[in-house]
Amino acid sequence: MDLYRFEVSSNGNVIPVIIAAENDEAAFRLVEVELEKYFLSLPEIDDISLYEKKKIRRGNGFVLYGQETILTGS
C-alpha cells in the first residue's frame, strides 16, 4: 500500500489531498471520492496532480505547510 499526496486545482484554488491506496488508479479514483465527501458535492476540478508517493511504513508522512487548521480563529 502507498501513501499519495495530490494537489487538486479547482477554481483557482489548490487543494491538498492525502490518500492511502493499493495502486495509482485507485488513488486517483479516491481523490474525487474524498473531495465529494469534504465539499458535499464535487467541485469543478481543473487538474489533479500527483505530488508525492511513498510506501506506507512506520514513520512516513507528509508536511502540509500553510494549510487549513482547526486552530485558526481561536
C-alpha positions in Angstrom: 0.0 0.0 0.0 1.2 3.5 -0.8 0.5 7.0 0.6 -0.2 9.6 -2.1 -0.1 13.3 -1.8 -2.2 15.1 -4.6 -2.7 18.7 -5.4 -6.1 19.4 -6.9 -6.7 22.7 -8.8 -10.3 23.9 -8.6 -11.5 27.4 -9.4 -8.1 29.0 -8.8 -7.5 27.1 -5.5 -5.0 24.4 -4.8 -6.4 21.7 -2.5 -4.0 19.1 -1.0 -5.5 15.6 -0.7 -3.8 12.7 1.0 -4.8 9.1 0.0 -3.8 5.6 1.1 -4.4 3.1 -1.8 -3.1 -0.1 -3.3 -2.3 1.4 -6.7 -2.2 4.7 -8.7 -5.6 4.1 -10.4 -7.3 3.5 -7.1 -5.6 6.6 -5.6 -6.8 8.9 -8.4 -10.4 7.5 -8.0 -10.3 8.1 -4.3 -9.3 11.7 -4.7 -12.7 12.5 -6.2 -14.5 10.4 -3.5 -12.7 12.3 -0.7 -13.4 15.7 -2.3 -17.1 14.9 -2.7 -17.3 13.9 1.0 -15.5 17.1 2.1 -17.4 19.5 -0.1 -20.8 17.5 -0.1 -20.8 17.9 -3.9 -17.9 17.5 -6.2 -16.4 20.9 -7.1 -15.3 21.7 -10.6 -11.9 20.1 -10.9 -9.4 21.7 -13.3 -6.5 19.3 -12.6 -5.4 16.5 -10.3 -1.6 16.2 -9.9 0.3 13.5 -8.1 2.8 15.5 -5.9 4.4 12.7 -3.9 4.1 8.9 -3.4 5.6 6.9 -0.6 5.4 3.3 0.6 3.4 3.1 3.8 5.7 2.0 6.6 6.3 3.1 10.1 7.4 6.7 10.3 6.3 8.0 6.9 4.3 11.2 6.4 3.9 14.4 4.5 4.3 18.1 5.6 1.5 20.4 4.5 2.7 23.9 5.0 0.3 26.9 5.5 -2.9 24.9 5.2 -6.3 24.9 6.9 -6.2 24.2 10.7 -8.8 23.9 13.3 -6.8 26.4 15.4 -7.3 29.3 13.1 -9.6 32.0 14.6 -9.5 30.6 18.1 
